Amino acid sequence: MKRLSYISRFARPLTKRDIDAIHLSATRYNREHGVTGILVCLGDMFFQELEGKGAVIDKLYNERILQDNRHQNVLCLNSVNGVGARMFPDWHMQIFNLNEETEVLPMAFRQALIALLESNHMISQYTQPSILRFLERGINPTLIKPRRLRATVLFSDIVGFSYFAERLKPVDLIDLVNSHIDACTQSVDRNGGQVNKLLGDGVLAYFPQRRADAAVAAATDLIEEMNRRRSRASGTSPHHLLYGGVGLANGMVYEGNIGSALKRDFTILGNTVNLASRLESLTRVLKVPVIATASVTDRARRSWGFQSLGAHTLKGQSEALEIFGLKLVQSLHVDKLYQQITGLRRSNERD
């Protein structure tokens, strides 16, 4: 038997009638499938605990709960297999609407519960998307075994970041970094990739083995989105000088948990990751915003207009590699950009 608990937020204000409808529907379904549990409503949040056969709970969670548009930001708190006894054997679905039943809990306890649920949602914002996906599916990410897989890795960061860092106030620098990260994460997510890590002003993402075209699409989407953001920015804003470089490499990576008892990370490692980072750095030297390896261009099925940039020996690589740019993407005028960034008024703030 399996026991699963999760929290979520209301997608819209829910009335007592809405809650009653949820109660009726859940009770009918759970009775038919041998599921028991409770649902607690507090503020604009749900907390639910479910127990039953593993396959039934998985289907209920993935096909009904995650697809229910009455709530959002679903976060699995706990998922345990091999449960010997039910905690709620008499309740196919018992609802406790603490918003209506003000006398059920003392005020201090209510506030403690609200703070606990809020903190879980805040923590989820600092958790990488791949881990959140595991949690949403009720999978304990600490139990995932390492694996070796082929992927297309995308690495991007801001061109001229050190120049910006010397001249901008902290709030303006972070705002600039967030704009780049937002453009990256949206482009990657829209094309089916996973953002693995934020590295200062950089973003590390990867795409499944057969999705080389998706990775190239994400890179071009990112460049186009940054073009749009620059065009919307005023001439005095540093955002009108925001450019990014992108490196794309395809190959084997190692995916798994690394770290210690104090700090863990679920990440990808390997030469392909290092290669994508080296290619991104090379965009400044070759003055092109996107550089890909032949392993990426060979696996791409769409006509992207790749053009050879010659063979280059990159740091950490034993042999020279032929690399490619994109004809459809405008050249990167690095020297002019550095001059423009240098011309920004230097911040007097020394925080």
Secondary structure, DSSP 8 states (H G I E B T S, - for coil): -EEEEEEEEESS---HHHHHHHHHHHHHHHHHHT-EEEEEEETTEEEEEEEE-HHHHHHIIIIIITT-TTEEEEEEEEEEES--S-S-TT-SSEEEETTT-TTSS-HHHHHHHHHHHHHHHHHHHTS-HHHHHHHHTT--GGG---EEEEEEEEEEEETTHHHHHHHS-HHHHHHHHHHHHHHHHHHHHHTT-EEEEEETTEEEEEE-TT-HHHHHHHHHHHHHHHHHHHHHS-TTSGGGG--EEEEEEEEEEEEEEEE-SS-EEEEEESHHHHHHHHHHHHHHHHT-SEEEEHHHHHH--S---EEEEEEE--TT-SS-EEEEEETTS----HHHHHHHHHTS-------
